[in-house]
Amino acid sequence: METFESLVRAEFAPKNVYLNTASNGLLPARTVAALDRAARMRADGVPLGSLYEDVEAVRASFARLAGVPVERIALGGSVAEYGALIAASLPEGAEVLTAEADFASLVNPFHMRGDLKVRAVPLERLAESVRPDTALVAVSSAQSADGRLADLAAVRRAARAHGARTYVDASQSLGWLPLQAAEDDFTAAVAFKWVLGPHGIAFFVAPEDFGGLTPLLAGWIAGEVPWESCYGPVEELARSARRFDISPSLFGFAGLRASLELVERLGVDAIQAHDLALADRFRAGLARLGHTPVRAPGSAIVSVPGLGSRQGELSRAGIAVSDRAGHLRAAFHLYNTDADVDRLLDALSG
């Protein structure tokens, strides 16, 4: 009988205790096989048309995970690309409200404009800090540094009350936390973390009215009929958010299709329950050891102040975690077990 455990066991066999998904997710066996097949096609000189089918399968899979129509989905290479498009759409002097120390790929495009008013406030004060002159609230659903979750419901209410748009970077939650992209104007996320895909692919959700965005990065792939848009200016842009597509990294999409099939098969709700149980086990163990993690209830990411310096020794002991600004960051995902948590706690007790 197929179970969550048997599905995971068939796909993953890490050679260490891997608790660093917040940096990079592990590739499932099916994804490695798909990448190998795609590379072999290129090496053998066979037609690559089926790889473009993978792109559309990925778009449809992400649309299901995001809970939005597939017509709202664009596919590119990085979160920063889409942040730059949003930044370019804002009028001079517009205020962009962000959380202090949020991830650079989210906030930096707005600073690069130079003529926008970018205001950063503590994450817990984000909703109350929206003002009548705020044009956009940009925030990560889960903070990369320490796993704290944004109160997106409160942010959305405040933004709507003041006529502001919302932009959410779901890179650190997509795959373990249900995504409600229909509730926001813009959503972006990378694919190489919690949905276990290769590097070089990002998702973007645009509003049905495109939110005033200009497809400044549009190439042939952004045409309504791409293969008829290869030469000269694109005569007709895609009538969907595909107009914001970046020319696809085909090998990556072949692998990502397989990864998303696994995520959907396991189910985000089941993954969330698994991940949070491990994170809570770690928090309880830390309390027994006299350590207090950053308060981030309901997060699969646990950050422990003062222990970041131990990342090196843990790595040498075969335990992969991160050092983020002096904090030890552990991220728990579907391939982790109670034994992984206990091994980390044992190492920290020494």
N, C-alpha and C positions, 0 to 999 in steps of 0.2 A: 504494500500500500504506500502510495506517495505521500510524504509528509513534508512539512517545512524543513525539518532536520535532514531528511534524506535528499531533498532537492539541493540544499546548501552543500552538504557533504560531497555530492557528485560534482560540484562546480569549483570548490576551493580546497586547496591543500597548502596553505602558507607555510614557509619554512621557519617562521618566527611567530611570536605573539604580536599580531599586527593590530595596533590600537590607534592608527593615524589616518583614518578615513577622511577626517577634516582637511587633510593635505591632499591625499590621493586615495581613491577607492581601489581595491584589488580587482583585477580583471577575471571574470568567470571563465571557466574552461571553454564554454561555447563561444565566448567572445574572442578568445585567442585563436580558436579554430576558424572563426569567420574572418579575422584579420589575415590569417595565413592564406585562406582561399582567395581573398581579394588581391593580396600581393602576388599570388601565383598566377592569377588571371593577367595581371600586368606583365609579369615576367614571360608568360607564354604567348603574349600578343593576341589574346582572344578579345572579342568585343566586350566593352565594359558597361553596356546598357543596363544590365541587372543591378549594378551598383547605384544607379540613379533611382531605381525602384526602392532600394534601401533608404534613401533620403526621404522619400514620401512615407515609407512605413514608420520611420522615426518621427516624422511630423505628426502622423496620426496617433502614434503611441503617446507622445508627449501631450497632445491635445486631450487625450483621455485622462492622463494623470493630472493635468492642469484644470480640467473641468470646463473647457471652453471649446467653441467650434474650431475646427482645423483651419478655417480661413483666417483666424487671428494669429496663427503661429508663423514666425520667421525663424530661420536657422542660419547661424553665423559661426564666428570663431571665438569671440570673447564677449564678456559682459561690457567691457569698456567701449566696444564698438557701438553698442546700442545706447549706452549712456551718452556717448558723444552725439548721436542723432537727437536724443531728447534735449541735450544742452543746446544744440544748434537751433532748436525750434523755439526757444524761449526768447522773449523780447529783452532788449537791453535793460538792465537794472532789476530784472525779476529776482525775487527771493526764492532760494532753494533751501529748505530746511533739512538738515541731516543729523545723525547721531554722532556724538563725539567718538573719534577713533574707529569709525566704521571702515570697512575694507576699501583700500585705495581704488580698486577697479570700479567701485560704485561711485565714490565721491569725486575722484580726480577730474573726470571730464568736465564737471561743472566749474571747478577752479580754473581749468585751462581756458575757459571763455574769457576770463579777465574782467568782463563787464557785468557779471551777475553778482548778486548779493548772496553768498553762501554762508549760512548760519548753522553752527553746530551746537547741540545741547545734549545733556545726558540722556541716554536711551529712555530711562524711565520717565522723563519729562517731555518726550517728543510730542505726544498728542496735545498736551496743555500749552505747548509752545507755538502751535499753528496760529498765525495771525491773519487779519484780513488781506494783507499784502503778500502773503505766501502764495507762490504760484505752484510749487511742487514740493512734496515731501518724499525724500528718497531714503530708504532704509533697508538693511538686510533683515530678513525674517529671523535668522539666527546669527548672532555675532561670531565672526570667525575666531577672534581672539579667545573668547571664553564661553561661548555657547548660549549666552543670554538671549531670550526670545523677545522680540518686539511685540507689543500689544497692538497687533494690526487692526483689530476691530475698533479700538479707541482711536487709532490714527486715522482710519477711514472716516469715522464719524466726524472727527474734527476737521479733516480736509474738506469733506462735503459741506460742512457748515460754513466754511469760508471760501468755497469755490475753488479749492486747490486740487490738483491731480496728485495721484500716488504712484510711486515707482518702487517696486520691491525686488531686491536681489535674493532669490531663493536658493542660491548655490549651496548653502550649508544646511538646508532642510529638505530639498527635493529628494525624495526617495525614502525618507523615514517619517516625514511629517506631511499629512494631507495638504495639498496645495489648493488654494481658493483663488485662482488667478482672475476669475470673473468678477471679483470684488474690487480689483485694482485697475487703474488705467494702463500701467505698464508693468510687466514682470520679466525678469531675466534670470538665467541660471546657467552655470557651466555643467558639463556632462561628466567630468572626470572624477567627481567625488562620490556622492552617495548613490547615484544611479549607475556607477561602476563602468563608465564608458572610457574610451581613449581620450587623450588630450586633443584640443583643437576644435571643439564643438561647443556652441552655446545656443540656448533656446531664448526666444523672445516672444512675448505676448503683447500685441499692439491693440489699441481700441478698434472697434468696428469702423469708426470714422478716421482712423489712423492718427488721431491725436495731434494733428498739425505737423507731423513729421515729414521731412523731405528725404527721399531715399538717396542720400548723397553718396553712398557706397555702391549704388546699383551698377551691376554689370549685365552681361547677357542673360545670366540666370534669373534676373529679376523681371524679364519680359513675360507677358501673358503667355506667349508661345516661345519658350527659351530658344529652341533650335532655329527659330526664324528671327532671332534677335542678335545674331553673332556679329553682324557687320554694320558699321555706322551707328548712329544714335538709336536707342531702343524706341521703336515707334509707339508701342503700347506696353506700359508697365502692368504687371500682374494686378488683377482687380482684388486680390487678397493681400494679406500681410506678407506673402511671398515676395512682394516688391522690395522688401527689406532683407531678402536673403543675400548671403555672401557666397561666392562660388564654393561648392562643397568639397571638403576633404573626404574623398570617396572611401578610402580605406577605413577612416574613422567611423563613417556612417554604417559601413558593413558590420563593424564590431559593435557599435552602439545599438543597432537594431537587435542584436542578440542579447545584449545586456538589459535593454528595456523589456524584452519578452520575459526575461527571468523576473525582473522587478514586478511586472504586472501579474505574473503567475503566482508569485509569493503573496502579493497584495501589500500595499503600503500600510494598511491598518495592522496586519500581522507583523510586518517589519518594525513598525513603531513600538508595538508592545514588547517585542523581543529586545530592541535596542534600549528602551527606557528601563526595562527590568535590569539589564546589565549596568546601566549608568547609576541606577539607584543602589544596586549592590555595592558598587564602588564607593558611592557617597557614604553609605553606612559603614563600610570598612575604613574609610578615611576618618570618620568620627571616632572609631575605636582606637585609631592610631594618634588621635589628637590633632588632626589637620582639618581645616575648614575650607572647603572649596568656594569659589565664587558662586553666589546664589543664582541658580538658573534652573528652577523647577521645570520639569517637563522637557528637558533637553537631553539629547544623546551625547552632548559634548560636556565634559567636566574639566574645569580649569582649577588648579590648585596653586595659590600664591606661594612663592618662596621655594618651590621644588623644581623650577625649570632647570636649575643647574645640574640636576641629576639625570637629564636626558641622555648625556653621553654614556654614563655607566649603565643605564638601562638598555641603551642600544647595544652595548658590548655584551650584555646579558641576554640578548635576543628578544628584547621588548621594544617595539617601535611606538614612540610617543613624540610629542613636539614640545619645544621650549618657545613660549610666546611671551616676550617681555618679562621674563623671570618666572612665569607661571608654567607649570607642567600641564599640558593639555592632552587629555585622553579622549578618544572618540570611539564609540561602541556601535558596531554595525552587525548585519545579519550573520556574518561568518565568525563572529566572536562568541565565546562561551563563558559559563561561570568559571571554568578553570583558567581562562585568560585573565579575568578580573582578579582571581585569587593569586595568580602568579605575580601580577603587578603589585598587589598589596603586600605580598610576602617580600618582594624586592624593596619596597619602600620602608618596610619595618626594620630592615637591616641597617 
